Amino acid sequence: MPSIQKFENIVAWQKAKVFSLAIYITFASCKDFSFKNQIERAAVSVMNNIAEGFERQTNKELRNFLFIAKGVSR
């Protein structure tokens, strides 16, 4: 099995991107701007943590960032 060369090829990152776009669309007309901003940042955070963990280039750090993205404390 070939190794993943770019974080954009990670299926979890791809699904997080679709989810983030859905969040932005869903909350587009939300008037509670503070809540809207918090939800949007949380959605994007999943993508960011997967990408950052991948860029660290060690399985240990990737695993740690995946746990952060999932919202699991260890």
N, CA, C and O atoms as a Maestro MAE file, in Angstrom:
{
 s_m_m2io_version
 :::
 2.0.0
}

f_m_ct {
 s_m_title
 :::
 protein
 m_atom[296] {
  # First column is atom index #
  i_m_mmod_type
  r_m_x_coord
  r_m_y_coord
  r_m_z_coord
  i_m_residue_number
  s_m_chain_name
  s_m_pdb_residue_name
  s_m_pdb_atom_name
  i_m_atomic_number
  :::
  1 25 0.851 -1.182 0.000 1 A "MET " " N  " 7
  2 3 0.000 0.000 0.000 1 A "MET " " CA " 6
  3 2 0.895 1.243 0.000 1 A "MET " " C  " 6
  4 15 1.805 1.346 0.823 1 A "MET " " O  " 8
  5 25 0.648 2.181 -0.910 2 A "PRO " " N  " 7
  6 3 1.482 3.384 -0.971 2 A "PRO " " CA " 6
  7 2 1.237 4.286 0.234 2 A "PRO " " C  " 6
  8 15 0.123 4.359 0.753 2 A "PRO " " O  " 8
  9 25 2.286 4.967 0.670 3 A "SER " " N  " 7
  10 3 2.123 5.888 1.792 3 A "SER " " CA " 6
  11 2 1.460 7.175 1.306 3 A "SER " " C  " 6
  12 15 1.507 7.505 0.121 3 A "SER " " O  " 8
  13 25 0.860 7.873 2.215 4 A "ILE " " N  " 7
  14 3 0.181 9.131 1.890 4 A "ILE " " CA " 6
  15 2 1.234 10.229 1.796 4 A "ILE " " C  " 6
  16 15 2.034 10.413 2.713 4 A "ILE " " O  " 8
  17 25 1.227 10.944 0.700 5 A "GLN " " N  " 7
  18 3 2.220 11.986 0.458 5 A "GLN " " CA " 6
  19 2 1.752 13.383 0.869 5 A "GLN " " C  " 6
  20 15 2.571 14.250 1.175 5 A "GLN " " O  " 8
  21 25 0.415 13.602 0.876 6 A "LYS " " N  " 7
  22 3 -0.138 14.909 1.225 6 A "LYS " " CA " 6
  23 2 -1.303 14.697 2.199 6 A "LYS " " C  " 6
  24 15 -2.067 13.741 2.068 6 A "LYS " " O  " 8
  25 25 -1.426 15.598 3.170 7 A "PHE " " N  " 7
  26 3 -2.515 15.455 4.141 7 A "PHE " " CA " 6
  27 2 -3.874 15.537 3.463 7 A "PHE " " C  " 6
  28 15 -4.857 15.004 3.978 7 A "PHE " " O  " 8
  29 25 -3.939 16.207 2.301 8 A "GLU " " N  " 7
  30 3 -5.202 16.320 1.576 8 A "GLU " " CA " 6
  31 2 -5.702 14.967 1.079 8 A "GLU " " C  " 6
  32 15 -6.870 14.837 0.715 8 A "GLU " " O  " 8
  33 25 -4.836 13.967 1.060 9 A "ASN " " N  " 7
  34 3 -5.222 12.623 0.629 9 A "ASN " " CA " 6
  35 2 -5.735 11.756 1.775 9 A "ASN " " C  " 6
  36 15 -6.171 10.628 1.546 9 A "ASN " " O  " 8
  37 25 -5.689 12.260 2.988 10 A "ILE " " N  " 7
  38 3 -6.201 11.521 4.148 10 A "ILE " " CA " 6
  39 2 -7.728 11.614 4.126 10 A "ILE " " C  " 6
  40 15 -8.288 12.709 4.079 10 A "ILE " " O  " 8
  41 25 -8.386 10.479 4.160 11 A "VAL " " N  " 7
  42 3 -9.850 10.450 4.058 11 A "VAL " " CA " 6
  43 2 -10.495 11.238 5.193 11 A "VAL " " C  " 6
  44 15 -11.486 11.934 4.971 11 A "VAL " " O  " 8
  45 25 -9.954 11.143 6.397 12 A "ALA " " N  " 7
  46 3 -10.524 11.893 7.527 12 A "ALA " " CA " 6
  47 2 -10.445 13.397 7.276 12 A "ALA " " C  " 6
  48 15 -11.373 14.125 7.628 12 A "ALA " " O  " 8
  49 25 -9.356 13.874 6.676 13 A "TRP " " N  " 7
  50 3 -9.229 15.298 6.362 13 A "TRP " " CA " 6
  51 2 -10.257 15.693 5.303 13 A "TRP " " C  " 6
  52 15 -10.872 16.755 5.397 13 A "TRP " " O  " 8
  53 25 -10.441 14.838 4.296 14 A "GLN " " N  " 7
  54 3 -11.420 15.114 3.240 14 A "GLN " " CA " 6
  55 2 -12.833 15.203 3.808 14 A "GLN " " C  " 6
  56 15 -13.611 16.076 3.424 14 A "GLN " " O  " 8
  57 25 -13.156 14.301 4.719 15 A "LYS " " N  " 7
  58 3 -14.487 14.328 5.345 15 A "LYS " " CA " 6
  59 2 -14.640 15.547 6.246 15 A "LYS " " C  " 6
  60 15 -15.720 16.133 6.319 15 A "LYS " " O  " 8
  61 25 -13.566 15.934 6.932 16 A "ALA " " N  " 7
  62 3 -13.612 17.123 7.781 16 A "ALA " " CA " 6
  63 2 -13.827 18.376 6.937 16 A "ALA " " C  " 6
  64 15 -14.503 19.311 7.368 16 A "ALA " " O  " 8
  65 25 -13.254 18.395 5.735 17 A "LYS " " N  " 7
  66 3 -13.451 19.529 4.832 17 A "LYS " " CA " 6
  67 2 -14.906 19.636 4.402 17 A "LYS " " C  " 6
  68 15 -15.482 20.724 4.410 17 A "LYS " " O  " 8
  69 25 -15.499 18.510 4.028 18 A "VAL " " N  " 7
  70 3 -16.917 18.489 3.639 18 A "VAL " " CA " 6
  71 2 -17.781 18.945 4.817 18 A "VAL " " C  " 6
  72 15 -18.720 19.722 4.644 18 A "VAL " " O  " 8
  73 25 -17.457 18.459 6.006 19 A "PHE " " N  " 7
  74 3 -18.192 18.835 7.218 19 A "PHE " " CA " 6
  75 2 -18.078 20.341 7.473 19 A "PHE " " C  " 6
  76 15 -19.073 20.998 7.779 19 A "PHE " " O  " 8
  77 25 -16.864 20.884 7.347 20 A "SER " " N  " 7
  78 3 -16.663 22.319 7.571 20 A "SER " " CA " 6
  79 2 -17.490 23.155 6.602 20 A "SER " " C  " 6
  80 15 -18.114 24.140 6.997 20 A "SER " " O  " 8
  81 25 -17.490 22.760 5.344 21 A "LEU " " N  " 7
  82 3 -18.293 23.481 4.359 21 A "LEU " " CA " 6
  83 2 -19.777 23.418 4.710 21 A "LEU " " C  " 6
  84 15 -20.498 24.403 4.557 21 A "LEU " " O  " 8
  85 25 -20.230 22.254 5.182 22 A "ALA " " N  " 7
  86 3 -21.637 22.109 5.587 22 A "ALA " " CA " 6
  87 2 -21.956 23.016 6.775 22 A "ALA " " C  " 6
  88 15 -23.037 23.602 6.840 22 A "ALA " " O  " 8
  89 25 -21.021 23.127 7.704 23 A "ILE " " N  " 7
  90 3 -21.220 24.013 8.867 23 A "ILE " " CA " 6
  91 2 -21.349 25.458 8.409 23 A "ILE " " C  " 6
  92 15 -22.253 26.170 8.846 23 A "ILE " " O  " 8
  93 25 -20.450 25.896 7.531 24 A "TYR " " N  " 7
  94 3 -20.512 27.273 7.034 24 A "TYR " " CA " 6
  95 2 -21.831 27.553 6.320 24 A "TYR " " C  " 6
  96 15 -22.414 28.624 6.491 24 A "TYR " " O  " 8
  97 25 -22.299 26.610 5.530 25 A "ILE " " N  " 7
  98 3 -23.573 26.779 4.821 25 A "ILE " " CA " 6
  99 2 -24.736 26.799 5.809 25 A "ILE " " C  " 6
  100 15 -25.627 27.641 5.704 25 A "ILE " " O  " 8
  101 25 -24.727 25.878 6.763 26 A "THR " " N  " 7
  102 3 -25.814 25.755 7.734 26 A "THR " " CA " 6
  103 2 -25.956 27.008 8.601 26 A "THR " " C  " 6
  104 15 -27.066 27.440 8.911 26 A "THR " " O  " 8
  105 25 -24.808 27.586 8.988 27 A "PHE " " N  " 7
  106 3 -24.844 28.727 9.902 27 A "PHE " " CA " 6
  107 2 -24.712 30.069 9.186 27 A "PHE " " C  " 6
  108 15 -24.492 31.092 9.835 27 A "PHE " " O  " 8
  109 25 -24.841 30.083 7.879 28 A "ALA " " N  " 7
  110 3 -24.665 31.318 7.102 28 A "ALA " " CA " 6
  111 2 -25.608 32.425 7.546 28 A "ALA " " C  " 6
  112 15 -25.222 33.594 7.556 28 A "ALA " " O  " 8
  113 25 -26.825 32.082 7.911 29 A "SER " " N  " 7
  114 3 -27.794 33.109 8.286 29 A "SER " " CA " 6
  115 2 -27.968 33.246 9.799 29 A "SER " " C  " 6
  116 15 -28.881 33.932 10.258 29 A "SER " " O  " 8
  117 25 -27.110 32.605 10.562 30 A "CYS " " N  " 7
  118 3 -27.194 32.672 12.026 30 A "CYS " " CA " 6
  119 2 -26.839 34.083 12.495 30 A "CYS " " C  " 6
  120 15 -25.805 34.627 12.108 30 A "CYS " " O  " 8
  121 25 -27.692 34.666 13.323 31 A "LYS " " N  " 7
  122 3 -27.484 36.029 13.823 31 A "LYS " " CA " 6
  123 2 -26.671 36.077 15.115 31 A "LYS " " C  " 6
  124 15 -26.210 37.143 15.525 31 A "LYS " " O  " 8
  125 25 -26.498 34.924 15.752 32 A "ASP " " N  " 7
  126 3 -25.663 34.857 16.962 32 A "ASP " " CA " 6
  127 2 -24.218 34.677 16.502 32 A "ASP " " C  " 6
  128 15 -23.715 33.557 16.414 32 A "ASP " " O  " 8
  129 25 -23.561 35.797 16.212 33 A "PHE " " N  " 7
  130 3 -22.255 35.765 15.575 33 A "PHE " " CA " 6
  131 2 -21.183 35.104 16.440 33 A "PHE " " C  " 6
  132 15 -20.280 34.458 15.909 33 A "PHE " " O  " 8
  133 25 -21.267 35.252 17.736 34 A "SER " " N  " 7
  134 3 -20.303 34.623 18.624 34 A "SER " " CA " 6
  135 2 -20.415 33.102 18.559 34 A "SER " " C  " 6
  136 15 -19.408 32.404 18.448 34 A "SER " " O  " 8
  137 25 -21.640 32.597 18.629 35 A "PHE " " N  " 7
  138 3 -21.882 31.152 18.539 35 A "PHE " " CA " 6
  139 2 -21.462 30.632 17.170 35 A "PHE " " C  " 6
  140 15 -20.797 29.602 17.059 35 A "PHE " " O  " 8
  141 25 -21.864 31.363 16.128 36 A "LYS " " N  " 7
  142 3 -21.529 30.978 14.754 36 A "LYS " " CA " 6
  143 2 -20.018 30.865 14.579 36 A "LYS " " C  " 6
  144 15 -19.523 29.890 14.013 36 A "LYS " " O  " 8
  145 25 -19.297 31.857 15.063 37 A "ASN " " N  " 7
  146 3 -17.844 31.868 14.949 37 A "ASN " " CA " 6
  147 2 -17.214 30.691 15.692 37 A "ASN " " C  " 6
  148 15 -16.283 30.060 15.194 37 A "ASN " " O  " 8
  149 25 -17.727 30.404 16.881 38 A "GLN " " N  " 7
  150 3 -17.195 29.300 17.679 38 A "GLN " " CA " 6
  151 2 -17.402 27.959 16.970 38 A "GLN " " C  " 6
  152 15 -16.492 27.131 16.934 38 A "GLN " " O  " 8
  153 25 -18.574 27.745 16.415 39 A "ILE " " N  " 7
  154 3 -18.878 26.497 15.711 39 A "ILE " " CA " 6
  155 2 -18.020 26.370 14.452 39 A "ILE " " C  " 6
  156 15 -17.488 25.297 14.168 39 A "ILE " " O  " 8
  157 25 -17.886 27.449 13.705 40 A "GLU " " N  " 7
  158 3 -17.075 27.408 12.488 40 A "GLU " " CA " 6
  159 2 -15.610 27.131 12.802 40 A "GLU " " C  " 6
  160 15 -14.966 26.341 12.112 40 A "GLU " " O  " 8
  161 25 -15.083 27.774 13.834 41 A "ARG " " N  " 7
  162 3 -13.682 27.540 14.212 41 A "ARG " " CA " 6
  163 2 -13.457 26.108 14.678 41 A "ARG " " C  " 6
  164 15 -12.417 25.517 14.390 41 A "ARG " " O  " 8
  165 25 -14.421 25.549 15.394 42 A "ALA " " N  " 7
  166 3 -14.307 24.164 15.853 42 A "ALA " " CA " 6
  167 2 -14.275 23.200 14.670 42 A "ALA " " C  " 6
  168 15 -13.507 22.237 14.668 42 A "ALA " " O  " 8
  169 25 -15.101 23.456 13.677 43 A "ALA " " N  " 7
  170 3 -15.141 22.587 12.493 43 A "ALA " " CA " 6
  171 2 -13.816 22.636 11.733 43 A "ALA " " C  " 6
  172 15 -13.292 21.600 11.325 43 A "ALA " " O  " 8
  173 25 -13.284 23.830 11.547 44 A "VAL " " N  " 7
  174 3 -12.018 23.988 10.835 44 A "VAL " " CA " 6
  175 2 -10.863 23.411 11.649 44 A "VAL " " C  " 6
  176 15 -9.877 22.937 11.084 44 A "VAL " " O  " 8
  177 25 -10.982 23.449 12.954 45 A "SER " " N  " 7
  178 3 -9.938 22.924 13.834 45 A "SER " " CA " 6
  179 2 -9.648 21.446 13.572 45 A "SER " " C  " 6
  180 15 -8.501 21.013 13.682 45 A "SER " " O  " 8
  181 25 -10.661 20.682 13.233 46 A "VAL " " N  " 7
  182 3 -10.468 19.257 12.931 46 A "VAL " " CA " 6
  183 2 -9.522 19.116 11.743 46 A "VAL " " C  " 6
  184 15 -8.560 18.349 11.798 46 A "VAL " " O  " 8
  185 25 -9.794 19.853 10.676 47 A "MET " " N  " 7
  186 3 -8.916 19.822 9.494 47 A "MET " " CA " 6
  187 2 -7.503 20.264 9.845 47 A "MET " " C  " 6
  188 15 -6.527 19.639 9.429 47 A "MET " " O  " 8
  189 25 -7.399 21.338 10.609 48 A "ASN " " N  " 7
  190 3 -6.088 21.878 10.969 48 A "ASN " " CA " 6
  191 2 -5.266 20.895 11.794 48 A "ASN " " C  " 6
  192 15 -4.061 20.765 11.578 48 A "ASN " " O  " 8
  193 25 -5.894 20.208 12.727 49 A "ASN " " N  " 7
  194 3 -5.167 19.264 13.566 49 A "ASN " " CA " 6
  195 2 -4.681 18.054 12.767 49 A "ASN " " C  " 6
  196 15 -3.577 17.562 12.998 49 A "ASN " " O  " 8
  197 25 -5.485 17.581 11.845 50 A "ILE " " N  " 7
  198 3 -5.059 16.467 10.988 50 A "ILE " " CA " 6
  199 2 -3.867 16.907 10.143 50 A "ILE " " C  " 6
  200 15 -2.879 16.180 10.041 50 A "ILE " " O  " 8
  201 25 -3.952 18.083 9.542 51 A "ALA " " N  " 7
  202 3 -2.871 18.587 8.702 51 A "ALA " " CA " 6
  203 2 -1.601 18.818 9.512 51 A "ALA " " C  " 6
  204 15 -0.514 18.442 9.076 51 A "ALA " " O  " 8
  205 25 -1.725 19.424 10.672 52 A "GLU " " N  " 7
  206 3 -0.540 19.704 11.491 52 A "GLU " " CA " 6
  207 2 0.115 18.415 11.965 52 A "GLU " " C  " 6
  208 15 1.340 18.301 11.945 52 A "GLU " " O  " 8
  209 25 -0.679 17.455 12.386 53 A "GLY " " N  " 7
  210 3 -0.117 16.175 12.814 53 A "GLY " " CA " 6
  211 2 0.603 15.474 11.680 53 A "GLY " " C  " 6
  212 15 1.659 14.881 11.898 53 A "GLY " " O  " 8
  213 25 0.062 15.528 10.484 54 A "PHE " " N  " 7
  214 3 0.690 14.915 9.318 54 A "PHE " " CA " 6
  215 2 2.021 15.591 9.008 54 A "PHE " " C  " 6
  216 15 3.004 14.917 8.698 54 A "PHE " " O  " 8
  217 25 2.054 16.903 9.090 55 A "GLU " " N  " 7
  218 3 3.264 17.656 8.760 55 A "GLU " " CA " 6
  219 2 4.395 17.413 9.758 55 A "GLU " " C  " 6
  220 15 5.561 17.634 9.431 55 A "GLU " " O  " 8
  221 25 4.072 16.967 10.956 56 A "ARG " " N  " 7
  222 3 5.111 16.672 11.952 56 A "ARG " " CA " 6
  223 2 5.936 15.451 11.563 56 A "ARG " " C  " 6
  224 15 7.052 15.283 12.055 56 A "ARG " " O  " 8
  225 25 5.417 14.611 10.704 57 A "GLN " " N  " 7
  226 3 6.106 13.479 10.081 57 A "GLN " " CA " 6
  227 2 6.566 12.383 11.043 57 A "GLN " " C  " 6
  228 15 7.505 11.645 10.745 57 A "GLN " " O  " 8
  229 25 5.910 12.279 12.184 58 A "THR " " N  " 7
  230 3 6.137 11.112 13.045 58 A "THR " " CA " 6
  231 2 4.782 10.535 13.411 58 A "THR " " C  " 6
  232 15 3.818 11.274 13.613 58 A "THR " " O  " 8
  233 25 4.711 9.224 13.497 59 A "ASN " " N  " 7
  234 3 3.439 8.580 13.836 59 A "ASN " " CA " 6
  235 2 2.955 8.988 15.218 59 A "ASN " " C  " 6
  236 15 1.752 9.146 15.428 59 A "ASN " " O  " 8
  237 25 3.872 9.162 16.162 60 A "LYS " " N  " 7
  238 3 3.487 9.545 17.524 60 A "LYS " " CA " 6
  239 2 2.794 10.905 17.531 60 A "LYS " " C  " 6
  240 15 1.746 11.065 18.157 60 A "LYS " " O  " 8
  241 25 3.374 11.881 16.841 61 A "GLU " " N  " 7
  242 3 2.757 13.211 16.822 61 A "GLU " " CA " 6
  243 2 1.478 13.221 16.000 61 A "GLU " " C  " 6
  244 15 0.513 13.887 16.373 61 A "GLU " " O  " 8
  245 25 1.455 12.492 14.888 62 A "LEU " " N  " 7
  246 3 0.222 12.396 14.104 62 A "LEU " " CA " 6
  247 2 -0.895 11.818 14.962 62 A "LEU " " C  " 6
  248 15 -2.011 12.337 14.965 62 A "LEU " " O  " 8
  249 25 -0.600 10.747 15.689 63 A "ARG " " N  " 7
  250 3 -1.600 10.113 16.549 63 A "ARG " " CA " 6
  251 2 -2.110 11.105 17.590 63 A "ARG " " C  " 6
  252 15 -3.309 11.155 17.863 63 A "ARG " " O  " 8
  253 25 -1.206 11.896 18.173 64 A "ASN " " N  " 7
  254 3 -1.602 12.887 19.167 64 A "ASN " " CA " 6
  255 2 -2.548 13.925 18.563 64 A "ASN " " C  " 6
  256 15 -3.566 14.259 19.168 64 A "ASN " " O  " 8
  257 25 -2.220 14.433 17.381 65 A "PHE " " N  " 7
  258 3 -3.075 15.438 16.744 65 A "PHE " " CA " 6
  259 2 -4.402 14.842 16.294 65 A "PHE " " C  " 6
  260 15 -5.417 15.538 16.278 65 A "PHE " " O  " 8
  261 25 -4.408 13.561 15.929 66 A "LEU " " N  " 7
  262 3 -5.677 12.914 15.579 66 A "LEU " " CA " 6
  263 2 -6.576 12.799 16.807 66 A "LEU " " C  " 6
  264 15 -7.792 12.962 16.708 66 A "LEU " " O  " 8
  265 25 -5.973 12.517 17.968 67 A "PHE " " N  " 7
  266 3 -6.770 12.490 19.198 67 A "PHE " " CA " 6
  267 2 -7.334 13.878 19.495 67 A "PHE " " C  " 6
  268 15 -8.481 14.004 19.924 67 A "PHE " " O  " 8
  269 25 -6.537 14.913 19.267 68 A "ILE " " N  " 7
  270 3 -7.014 16.290 19.486 68 A "ILE " " CA " 6
  271 2 -8.165 16.588 18.527 68 A "ILE " " C  " 6
  272 15 -9.180 17.155 18.931 68 A "ILE " " O  " 8
  273 25 -8.009 16.210 17.262 69 A "ALA " " N  " 7
  274 3 -9.053 16.452 16.259 69 A "ALA " " CA " 6
  275 2 -10.351 15.735 16.629 69 A "ALA " " C  " 6
  276 15 -11.449 16.249 16.418 69 A "ALA " " O  " 8
  277 25 -10.196 14.547 17.180 70 A "LYS " " N  " 7
  278 3 -11.369 13.755 17.570 70 A "LYS " " CA " 6
  279 2 -12.032 14.307 18.834 70 A "LYS " " C  " 6
  280 15 -13.207 14.045 19.091 70 A "LYS " " O  " 8
  281 25 -11.277 15.067 19.612 71 A "GLY " " N  " 7
  282 3 -11.816 15.636 20.847 71 A "GLY " " CA " 6
  283 2 -11.687 14.694 22.023 71 A "GLY " " C  " 6
  284 15 -12.476 14.753 22.966 71 A "GLY " " O  " 8
  285 25 -10.687 13.819 21.969 72 A "VAL " " N  " 7
  286 3 -10.471 12.837 23.027 72 A "VAL " " CA " 6
  287 2 -9.277 13.281 23.855 72 A "VAL " " C  " 6
  288 15 -8.216 13.580 23.306 72 A "VAL " " O  " 8
  289 25 -9.437 13.323 25.146 73 A "SER " " N  " 7
  290 3 -8.295 13.613 26.008 73 A "SER " " CA " 6
  291 2 -7.685 12.297 26.456 73 A "SER " " C  " 6
  292 15 -8.383 11.311 26.696 73 A "SER " " O  " 8
  293 25 -6.375 12.311 26.563 74 A "ARG " " N  " 7
  294 3 -5.685 11.081 26.966 74 A "ARG " " CA " 6
  295 2 -4.971 11.286 28.254 74 A "ARG " " C  " 6
  296 15 -4.329 10.364 28.758 74 A "ARG " " O  " 8
  :::
 }
 m_bond[295] {
  # First column is bond index #
  i_m_from
  i_m_to
  i_m_order
  :::
  1 1 2 1
  2 2 3 1
  3 3 4 2
  4 3 5 1
  5 5 6 1
  6 6 7 1
  7 7 8 2
  8 7 9 1
  9 9 10 1
  10 10 11 1
  11 11 12 2
  12 11 13 1
  13 13 14 1
  14 14 15 1
  15 15 16 2
  16 15 17 1
  17 17 18 1
  18 18 19 1
  19 19 20 2
  20 19 21 1
  21 21 22 1
  22 22 23 1
  23 23 24 2
  24 23 25 1
  25 25 26 1
  26 26 27 1
  27 27 28 2
  28 27 29 1
  29 29 30 1
  30 30 31 1
  31 31 32 2
  32 31 33 1
  33 33 34 1
  34 34 35 1
  35 35 36 2
  36 35 37 1
  37 37 38 1
  38 38 39 1
  39 39 40 2
  40 39 41 1
  41 41 42 1
  42 42 43 1
  43 43 44 2
  44 43 45 1
  45 45 46 1
  46 46 47 1
  47 47 48 2
  48 47 49 1
  49 49 50 1
  50 50 51 1
  51 51 52 2
  52 51 53 1
  53 53 54 1
  54 54 55 1
  55 55 56 2
  56 55 57 1
  57 57 58 1
  58 58 59 1
  59 59 60 2
  60 59 61 1
  61 61 62 1
  62 62 63 1
  63 63 64 2
  64 63 65 1
  65 65 66 1
  66 66 67 1
  67 67 68 2
  68 67 69 1
  69 69 70 1
  70 70 71 1
  71 71 72 2
  72 71 73 1
  73 73 74 1
  74 74 75 1
  75 75 76 2
  76 75 77 1
  77 77 78 1
  78 78 79 1
  79 79 80 2
  80 79 81 1
  81 81 82 1
  82 82 83 1
  83 83 84 2
  84 83 85 1
  85 85 86 1
  86 86 87 1
  87 87 88 2
  88 87 89 1
  89 89 90 1
  90 90 91 1
  91 91 92 2
  92 91 93 1
  93 93 94 1
  94 94 95 1
  95 95 96 2
  96 95 97 1
  97 97 98 1
  98 98 99 1
  99 99 100 2
  100 99 101 1
  101 101 102 1
  102 102 103 1
  103 103 104 2
  104 103 105 1
  105 105 106 1
  106 106 107 1
  107 107 108 2
  108 107 109 1
  109 109 110 1
  110 110 111 1
  111 111 112 2
  112 111 113 1
  113 113 114 1
  114 114 115 1
  115 115 116 2
  116 115 117 1
  117 117 118 1
  118 118 119 1
  119 119 120 2
  120 119 121 1
  121 121 122 1
  122 122 123 1
  123 123 124 2
  124 123 125 1
  125 125 126 1
  126 126 127 1
  127 127 128 2
  128 127 129 1
  129 129 130 1
  130 130 131 1
  131 131 132 2
  132 131 133 1
  133 133 134 1
  134 134 135 1
  135 135 136 2
  136 135 137 1
  137 137 138 1
  138 138 139 1
  139 139 140 2
  140 139 141 1
  141 141 142 1
  142 142 143 1
  143 143 144 2
  144 143 145 1
  145 145 146 1
  146 146 147 1
  147 147 148 2
  148 147 149 1
  149 149 150 1
  150 150 151 1
  151 151 152 2
  152 151 153 1
  153 153 154 1
  154 154 155 1
  155 155 156 2
  156 155 157 1
  157 157 158 1
  158 158 159 1
  159 159 160 2
  160 159 161 1
  161 161 162 1
  162 162 163 1
  163 163 164 2
  164 163 165 1
  165 165 166 1
  166 166 167 1
  167 167 168 2
  168 167 169 1
  169 169 170 1
  170 170 171 1
  171 171 172 2
  172 171 173 1
  173 173 174 1
  174 174 175 1
  175 175 176 2
  176 175 177 1
  177 177 178 1
  178 178 179 1
  179 179 180 2
  180 179 181 1
  181 181 182 1
  182 182 183 1
  183 183 184 2
  184 183 185 1
  185 185 186 1
  186 186 187 1
  187 187 188 2
  188 187 189 1
  189 189 190 1
  190 190 191 1
  191 191 192 2
  192 191 193 1
  193 193 194 1
  194 194 195 1
  195 195 196 2
  196 195 197 1
  197 197 198 1
  198 198 199 1
  199 199 200 2
  200 199 201 1
  201 201 202 1
  202 202 203 1
  203 203 204 2
  204 203 205 1
  205 205 206 1
  206 206 207 1
  207 207 208 2
  208 207 209 1
  209 209 210 1
  210 210 211 1
  211 211 212 2
  212 211 213 1
  213 213 214 1
  214 214 215 1
  215 215 216 2
  216 215 217 1
  217 217 218 1
  218 218 219 1
  219 219 220 2
  220 219 221 1
  221 221 222 1
  222 222 223 1
  223 223 224 2
  224 223 225 1
  225 225 226 1
  226 226 227 1
  227 227 228 2
  228 227 229 1
  229 229 230 1
  230 230 231 1
  231 231 232 2
  232 231 233 1
  233 233 234 1
  234 234 235 1
  235 235 236 2
  236 235 237 1
  237 237 238 1
  238 238 239 1
  239 239 240 2
  240 239 241 1
  241 241 242 1
  242 242 243 1
  243 243 244 2
  244 243 245 1
  245 245 246 1
  246 246 247 1
  247 247 248 2
  248 247 249 1
  249 249 250 1
  250 250 251 1
  251 251 252 2
  252 251 253 1
  253 253 254 1
  254 254 255 1
  255 255 256 2
  256 255 257 1
  257 257 258 1
  258 258 259 1
  259 259 260 2
  260 259 261 1
  261 261 262 1
  262 262 263 1
  263 263 264 2
  264 263 265 1
  265 265 266 1
  266 266 267 1
  267 267 268 2
  268 267 269 1
  269 269 270 1
  270 270 271 1
  271 271 272 2
  272 271 273 1
  273 273 274 1
  274 274 275 1
  275 275 276 2
  276 275 277 1
  277 277 278 1
  278 278 279 1
  279 279 280 2
  280 279 281 1
  281 281 282 1
  282 282 283 1
  283 283 284 2
  284 283 285 1
  285 285 286 1
  286 286 287 1
  287 287 288 2
  288 287 289 1
  289 289 290 1
  290 290 291 1
  291 291 292 2
  292 291 293 1
  293 293 294 1
  294 294 295 1
  295 295 296 2
  :::
 }
}
